[in-house]
Amino acid sequence: MDSQYYGKLSIIGMRGCDAFVERVDQYLRQFREGEDADYIVNADCPRFGTGEAKGMLHDSMRGHDVYIISDCFNYGETYNMYGQKVPMSPDDHFADLKRVIGAIGGKARRISVIMPMLYEGRQHKRSARESLDCAMSLQELINMGVTNIVTFDAHDARVQNAIPLSGFDSVRTSYQMIKALVKRERDIDILDGNTMVISPDEGGLSRCMYYSSVLGLDLGMFYKRRDYTTVVNGRNPIVAHEYLGNTVEGKNVIVVDDMIASGDSVFDICYQLKEKNAAKIFVFSTFGLFTAGLDKFDACYKEGLFDRIYTTNLIYRTPELLSREWYCEVNMCKYVAYIVDTLNRDASTSDLLNPVGRIHTLMDRVRAGEFKA
């Protein structure tokens, strides 16, 4: 083994991550041209008829530097239980992840888990007599021997306080989002003073402040008024969105959030922005869950409430979503390959975690007219 590496690189893709992991592997081969290596390790979690399962590895991981990529939100994967086809829930995916770690049996030199959307990430704090699922899951992984946990745009990165002596990185997707926008929307110039960044709620304000600061754009936000006397689907329903900030009249708007679930909040915000005479509206969302389907998005797009929705390919996307005119996928495979390559070399990931320099370089290219229509 080359002494520049922490250990022999092995990548395990959990169920539903096969295509993503193959593309990551292709980039790693490009980075390490000349190496004759196969980085992907086959792992299975076969099921019994009862739905029980076990983790199985087909190669020894002794002394390896192992990276396990897991999409806990891939409901496109199914298994048979008592003769019924059951879609895999986040709990099923997380249990399979633990099974594979158990199959490694402590033989790997290091285990890192890349979980793009953090399991139970929205249950990150306790506001009543509630479980702290995200903190407990992180502690469970660390107790099983995981050294590093890498996620993207965590709902609240402060959950890492549950494992203060272990590696936890929440990676920003801002550079890839901005690059996708300037390449796709050739008819707008985000540096012409006619673009604003809008936070859909107070919780996402720091995320939007980052965009606003590195791009030099005005910032606005919506405040969610909730009905705390009622609980619907585990959450207090939103009564209204109140806007705080400079006028959006005639301006292009970028709404930035970490995820789109049912989309109700996005629809309400886009409707209010159009009521305030905003020009074009683009939605950046790291994770597009679309839990209530796509029909309402189609209707709102046809009505002109938004112009484009950008989400990453870090989690499962249906073929129907990929075919939509209003949807744009942001490819993160190369970025994940950079992260894996850097960690395997036991080098600093600071530049990857804070992409300010790359964003400024991209903006220089925009000023030079490289992305003009």
C-alpha positions as CSV (number, residue, x, y, z in Angstrom):
1,M,0.0,0.0,0.0
2,D,1.2,3.5,-0.9
3,S,2.3,5.3,2.3
4,Q,0.5,8.4,1.2
5,Y,-2.8,6.7,2.0
6,Y,-4.3,6.1,5.5
7,G,-5.3,2.6,4.4
8,K,-6.4,0.6,1.4
9,L,-9.5,2.5,0.0
10,S,-12.7,0.6,0.1
11,I,-16.2,2.0,-0.7
12,I,-19.4,0.3,0.2
13,G,-22.6,1.5,-1.4
14,M,-25.8,0.6,0.6
15,R,-28.9,-0.4,-1.2
16,G,-30.1,2.3,-3.7
17,C,-26.7,4.0,-3.9
18,D,-25.2,1.8,-6.7
19,A,-25.3,4.3,-9.5
20,F,-24.0,7.1,-7.3
21,V,-21.1,5.0,-6.0
22,E,-20.2,3.9,-9.4
23,R,-19.8,7.5,-10.6
24,V,-17.8,8.3,-7.4
25,D,-15.6,5.4,-8.2
26,Q,-15.1,6.6,-11.8
27,Y,-13.9,10.0,-10.5
28,L,-11.5,8.4,-8.0
29,R,-10.0,6.4,-10.9
30,Q,-9.5,9.6,-12.8
31,F,-7.9,11.3,-9.7
32,R,-5.6,8.3,-9.2
33,E,-4.7,7.6,-12.8
34,G,-2.2,4.8,-13.1
35,E,-3.5,2.9,-10.1
36,D,-4.9,-0.5,-10.9
37,A,-7.5,-0.7,-8.1
38,D,-11.1,-1.6,-7.6
39,Y,-12.5,0.6,-4.8
40,I,-16.0,-0.8,-4.6
41,V,-16.7,-3.6,-2.2
42,N,-19.9,-5.7,-2.5
43,A,-22.0,-5.9,0.5
44,D,-25.5,-7.4,0.9
45,C,-28.3,-7.3,3.5
46,P,-30.5,-10.3,2.5
47,R,-33.9,-10.6,4.0
48,F,-35.8,-13.5,5.5
49,G,-39.5,-14.0,4.9
50,T,-40.3,-12.2,8.2
51,G,-38.4,-9.1,7.1
52,E,-35.4,-9.8,9.3
53,A,-32.1,-9.3,7.7
54,K,-28.3,-9.8,8.1
55,G,-25.3,-8.0,6.8
56,M,-22.8,-9.8,4.5
57,L,-19.4,-8.8,3.1
58,H,-17.8,-10.7,0.2
59,D,-14.3,-9.4,0.9
60,S,-12.1,-8.9,4.0
61,M,-11.8,-5.3,5.3
62,R,-8.9,-6.0,7.6
63,G,-6.7,-2.9,7.6
64,H,-8.8,-1.0,5.0
65,D,-10.0,2.6,5.1
66,V,-13.7,2.0,4.5
67,Y,-16.3,4.5,3.3
68,I,-19.9,3.5,3.5
69,I,-22.4,5.6,1.5
70,S,-25.9,5.4,2.7
71,D,-29.1,7.1,1.4
72,C,-31.6,6.5,4.2
73,F,-34.4,8.2,2.2
74,N,-34.5,5.9,-0.8
75,Y,-38.0,4.7,-0.7
76,G,-37.6,3.2,-4.2
77,E,-35.9,0.2,-2.7
78,T,-38.2,-2.6,-1.5
79,Y,-38.1,-6.0,0.3
80,N,-40.5,-8.9,0.7
81,M,-42.1,-9.5,4.1
82,Y,-44.8,-12.1,4.6
83,G,-45.4,-12.1,0.9
84,Q,-45.8,-8.4,0.7
85,K,-43.5,-5.9,-1.1
86,V,-42.5,-3.2,1.5
87,P,-40.8,0.1,0.6
88,M,-37.7,0.6,2.7
89,S,-38.1,3.3,5.4
90,P,-35.3,5.4,6.8
91,D,-35.3,3.0,9.8
92,D,-34.8,0.0,7.5
93,H,-31.8,1.8,5.7
94,F,-30.2,2.7,9.0
95,A,-30.6,-0.8,10.4
96,D,-28.9,-2.2,7.2
97,L,-26.1,0.3,7.7
98,K,-25.5,-1.0,11.2
99,R,-25.6,-4.6,9.9
100,V,-22.8,-3.9,7.4
101,I,-20.7,-2.2,10.1
102,G,-21.3,-5.3,12.2
103,A,-20.2,-7.5,9.3
104,I,-16.9,-5.6,9.2
105,G,-16.5,-6.8,12.7
106,G,-14.0,-4.2,13.8
107,K,-11.3,-5.4,11.3
108,A,-11.1,-2.2,9.3
109,R,-8.5,0.3,10.1
110,R,-11.1,3.1,9.9
111,I,-14.8,3.4,9.0
112,S,-16.3,6.6,7.7
113,V,-20.0,6.9,7.0
114,I,-21.2,9.3,4.3
115,M,-24.9,9.9,4.9
116,P,-25.9,12.8,2.6
117,M,-29.2,13.5,4.4
118,L,-28.8,12.8,8.1
119,Y,-31.0,10.1,9.5
120,E,-33.6,11.7,11.8
121,G,-31.9,15.0,11.2
122,R,-35.1,16.9,11.8
123,Q,-35.5,15.4,15.2
124,H,-32.4,17.2,16.4
125,K,-33.8,18.9,19.5
126,R,-36.2,18.3,22.3
127,S,-39.1,20.8,22.9
128,A,-41.3,18.5,25.0
129,R,-41.2,14.9,26.2
130,E,-39.6,13.7,23.0
131,S,-36.9,11.3,21.9
132,L,-33.6,12.8,20.5
133,D,-33.3,10.3,17.6
134,C,-30.6,12.1,15.7
135,A,-28.3,12.4,18.7
136,M,-28.9,8.7,19.6
137,S,-28.2,7.5,16.1
138,L,-24.9,9.4,15.9
139,Q,-23.8,8.0,19.3
140,E,-24.8,4.5,18.2
141,L,-22.6,4.7,15.0
142,I,-19.6,6.0,17.0
143,N,-20.0,3.2,19.6
144,M,-20.0,0.7,16.7
145,G,-16.6,1.9,15.6
146,V,-17.3,4.7,13.1
147,T,-14.6,7.4,13.1
148,N,-16.0,10.0,10.7
149,I,-19.6,11.0,9.8
150,V,-20.0,13.2,6.7
151,T,-23.4,14.7,5.8
152,F,-24.5,17.6,3.7
153,D,-26.3,20.8,4.8
154,A,-27.5,19.3,8.1
155,H,-30.8,20.6,9.3
156,D,-29.0,21.7,12.4
157,A,-25.3,20.9,12.5
158,R,-25.3,21.5,16.3
159,V,-26.4,17.9,16.7
160,Q,-22.7,17.1,16.5
161,N,-22.6,18.1,20.1
162,A,-23.9,14.6,20.8
163,I,-20.5,13.2,19.7
164,P,-18.0,16.0,20.6
165,L,-14.9,13.8,20.4
166,S,-15.6,12.3,17.0
167,G,-15.5,13.4,13.4
168,F,-18.6,15.1,12.1
169,D,-18.7,17.3,9.0
170,S,-21.7,19.0,7.4
171,V,-20.6,19.9,3.9
172,R,-22.1,22.9,2.0
173,T,-23.6,22.4,-1.4
174,S,-23.6,26.1,-2.2
175,Y,-20.9,26.1,-4.9
176,Q,-22.5,23.3,-6.9
177,M,-25.9,25.0,-6.6
178,I,-24.6,28.4,-7.8
179,K,-22.7,26.8,-10.6
180,A,-25.8,24.9,-11.8
181,L,-27.8,28.1,-11.7
182,V,-25.4,30.2,-13.8
183,K,-24.9,27.5,-16.3
184,R,-28.7,26.8,-16.7
185,E,-30.1,30.3,-16.4
186,R,-28.1,32.1,-19.1
187,D,-30.5,35.0,-19.4
188,I,-29.9,36.3,-15.9
189,D,-26.9,37.8,-14.2
190,I,-26.9,37.2,-10.4
191,L,-24.3,40.0,-10.0
192,D,-26.2,42.8,-11.6
193,G,-27.8,44.0,-8.4
194,N,-31.2,42.6,-9.3
195,T,-31.1,39.3,-7.4
196,M,-31.9,38.6,-3.7
197,V,-31.5,35.6,-1.5
198,I,-34.6,34.6,0.6
199,S,-34.7,32.3,3.6
200,P,-38.0,30.5,4.0
201,D,-37.8,30.5,7.8
202,E,-35.6,31.7,10.7
203,G,-34.0,28.3,11.0
204,G,-32.4,28.5,7.6
205,L,-31.2,32.1,7.9
206,S,-27.5,31.3,8.5
207,R,-27.5,29.2,5.4
208,C,-28.9,32.1,3.3
209,M,-26.5,34.5,5.0
210,Y,-23.7,32.5,3.6
211,Y,-25.0,32.8,0.0
212,S,-25.7,36.5,0.6
213,S,-22.3,37.2,2.0
214,V,-20.2,35.3,-0.6
215,L,-22.3,36.7,-3.6
216,G,-22.8,40.2,-2.2
217,L,-26.6,39.9,-2.5
218,D,-29.5,41.4,-0.5
219,L,-31.1,39.1,2.1
220,G,-34.7,38.7,3.1
221,M,-36.5,36.1,5.2
222,F,-39.9,34.7,6.1
223,Y,-41.0,34.1,9.7
224,K,-43.2,31.1,10.3
225,R,-46.2,31.6,12.6
226,R,-47.2,28.2,13.9
227,D,-50.3,26.9,15.8
228,Y,-48.6,25.3,18.8
229,T,-52.0,24.0,20.1
230,T,-52.2,21.5,17.3
231,V,-50.0,18.7,15.9
232,V,-50.4,17.4,12.4
233,N,-48.1,14.7,11.0
234,G,-45.8,15.2,14.0
235,R,-45.5,19.0,13.5
236,N,-47.2,22.2,14.5
237,P,-49.0,23.5,11.4
238,I,-47.9,26.8,9.9
239,V,-50.5,29.5,10.2
240,A,-48.8,32.1,8.0
241,H,-45.4,33.3,6.6
242,E,-44.5,36.9,7.4
243,Y,-41.8,38.5,5.2
244,L,-39.0,40.6,6.6
245,G,-36.6,42.4,4.4
246,N,-36.2,44.9,1.5
247,T,-38.6,45.0,-1.4
248,V,-38.5,42.1,-3.9
249,E,-40.4,44.0,-6.6
250,G,-38.9,43.4,-10.0
251,K,-36.0,41.3,-8.6
252,N,-35.0,37.7,-9.3
253,V,-35.2,35.7,-6.1
254,I,-33.3,32.6,-4.9
255,V,-35.1,30.8,-2.1
256,V,-32.6,28.5,-0.2
257,D,-33.6,25.6,2.0
258,D,-32.2,22.3,3.1
259,M,-35.1,20.2,2.0
260,I,-38.5,20.1,0.2
261,A,-40.9,17.7,1.8
262,S,-44.6,18.2,0.8
263,G,-43.8,21.6,-0.7
264,D,-46.6,23.5,1.0
265,S,-44.1,26.0,2.5
266,V,-42.4,26.6,-0.8
267,F,-45.8,27.2,-2.5
268,D,-46.9,29.7,0.1
269,I,-43.6,31.6,0.0
270,C,-43.5,31.7,-3.8
271,Y,-47.1,32.9,-3.9
272,Q,-46.3,35.7,-1.5
273,L,-43.2,36.7,-3.5
274,K,-45.2,36.9,-6.7
275,E,-47.8,38.9,-4.8
276,K,-44.9,41.3,-4.0
277,N,-44.1,41.4,-7.7
278,A,-40.9,39.4,-7.7
279,A,-39.6,38.6,-11.1
280,K,-38.1,35.1,-11.5
281,I,-38.0,32.7,-8.5
282,F,-35.5,29.9,-8.2
283,V,-35.6,27.3,-5.4
284,F,-32.4,25.8,-4.0
285,S,-33.0,22.7,-1.9
286,T,-30.3,20.2,-1.1
287,F,-32.8,17.4,-0.7
288,G,-35.9,17.1,-2.8
289,L,-38.2,14.6,-1.0
290,F,-41.5,15.5,-2.7
291,T,-43.4,13.5,-0.1
292,A,-46.8,14.5,-1.5
293,G,-46.0,13.9,-5.1
294,L,-45.4,16.2,-8.1
295,D,-48.9,17.2,-9.2
296,K,-49.1,20.3,-7.1
297,F,-45.6,21.4,-8.3
298,D,-46.7,21.0,-11.9
299,A,-49.7,23.1,-11.2
300,C,-47.7,25.8,-9.4
301,Y,-45.1,25.9,-12.2
302,K,-47.9,26.2,-14.8
303,E,-49.3,29.1,-12.8
304,G,-45.9,30.8,-12.8
305,L,-45.2,30.7,-9.1
306,F,-41.6,29.5,-9.6
307,D,-39.2,29.1,-12.5
308,R,-36.9,26.3,-11.5
309,I,-36.2,24.0,-8.6
310,Y,-32.7,22.8,-8.0
311,T,-31.9,19.7,-5.8
312,T,-28.9,17.5,-5.6
313,N,-28.5,13.9,-6.6
314,L,-27.4,13.0,-3.1
315,I,-30.7,11.2,-2.4
316,Y,-33.2,9.2,-4.5
317,R,-35.0,11.0,-7.3
318,T,-37.9,9.3,-9.2
319,P,-37.7,9.1,-13.0
320,E,-40.9,11.2,-13.1
321,L,-39.1,14.0,-11.2
322,L,-36.1,13.9,-13.6
323,S,-38.4,14.4,-16.5
324,R,-40.0,17.6,-15.3
325,E,-39.2,20.8,-17.1
326,W,-39.1,22.8,-13.9
327,Y,-36.5,20.5,-12.3
328,C,-32.7,20.7,-12.4
329,E,-30.4,18.1,-10.9
330,V,-27.2,19.2,-9.2
331,N,-24.6,16.5,-9.6
332,M,-22.5,15.9,-6.4
333,C,-20.6,12.7,-7.3
334,K,-17.3,14.5,-8.1
335,Y,-17.5,16.4,-4.8
336,V,-18.0,13.3,-2.8
337,A,-15.1,11.7,-4.7
338,Y,-12.9,14.6,-3.7
339,I,-14.0,14.2,0.0
340,V,-13.2,10.5,-0.1
341,D,-9.9,11.0,-1.8
342,T,-8.8,13.7,0.6
343,L,-9.8,11.8,3.8
344,N,-8.1,8.6,2.5
345,R,-4.9,10.7,2.1
346,D,-5.5,11.8,5.7
347,A,-5.3,15.4,4.5
348,S,-7.3,18.5,5.6
349,T,-10.8,18.9,4.1
350,S,-11.0,22.6,5.1
351,D,-11.1,23.9,1.5
352,L,-13.8,21.3,0.6
353,L,-16.0,22.3,3.6
354,N,-15.7,26.0,2.9
355,P,-15.9,26.7,-0.9
356,V,-15.6,30.5,-0.8
357,G,-12.6,30.5,-3.0
358,R,-14.2,28.4,-5.7
359,I,-17.4,30.5,-5.6
360,H,-15.3,33.7,-6.1
361,T,-13.5,32.1,-9.0
362,L,-16.8,31.2,-10.5
363,M,-18.1,34.7,-10.1
364,D,-15.0,36.0,-11.9
365,R,-16.0,33.8,-14.8
366,V,-19.5,35.2,-14.6
367,R,-18.1,38.7,-14.8
368,A,-16.0,37.7,-17.8
369,G,-19.3,36.8,-19.6
370,E,-18.5,33.1,-19.8
371,F,-22.1,32.1,-19.0
372,K,-23.9,34.7,-21.1
373,A,-26.8,33.4,-23.3
